[in-house]
Amino acid sequence: GAVVSQHPSRVICKSGTSVKIECRSLDFQATTMFWYRQFPKQSLMLMATSNEGSKATYEQGVEKDKFLINHASLTLSTLTVTSAHPEDSSFYICSAESSYNSPLHFGNGTRLTVT
Amino acid sequence: SQQGEEDPQALSIQEGENATMNCSYKTSINNLQWYRQNSGRGLVHLILIRSNEREKHSGRLRVTLDTSKKSSSLLITASRAADTASYFCATEPINTGTASKLTFGTGTRLQVTL
């Protein structure tokens, strides 16, 4: 089955630093990947839609200069949290679509803690 | 917010019992999907039901969809301790283009005890 690998699974960083999270589709090509944020015991909130070879589409209220998304190839999308602050601490999850109208395949998430 | 609502928020049952979770949503949809999330992990797709379907089965899972009421239910029969997880419904609205831009419900945390 389709596998999405997300790395790192956990990261602790100091306030003001930047953190990069990678999302790879291992055995399929993903023209579209999605990035979500999830607070404890809450649902997933879509942050942005990442399209291969073009700019990401951000949801309302998500700062594109804060959360940089790059989708350089059909198997890799990255999310960089720039100048991280404690309020950016959260669980970030990516997903990828192997074909239109097919179920999404999710990475295992990244727990970001900003101290 | 276009986010769907799920109830109950939390459900605790004993192994062998059935678990029913409900989901309500707000917009017209192409399909509705159910996902499972173990604590601290990503989501795993369970089942997809299209807007023109009313019921679907997959193993111990049974999903219903009532588009007139904009609601769905997920039934897990003969539950096992390993079913302990959070369950989310997700809807794909009509006219989202080429990407499956899903809206997730608030989730139901299921605890199955021995």
Interface residues (C-beta under 8 A of the other chain):
Chain A: V4 Q6 T31 T32 F34 K41 Q42 S43 L44 L46 T49 N51 F91 I93 S95 E97 Y100 N101 S102 P103 L104 H105 F106 G107 N108 G109 R111
Chain B: Q3 N30 N31 Q33 Y35 G40 R41 G42 L43 V44 H45 L48 F88 E92 T98 A99 S100 K101 L102 T103 F104 G105 T106 G107 R109
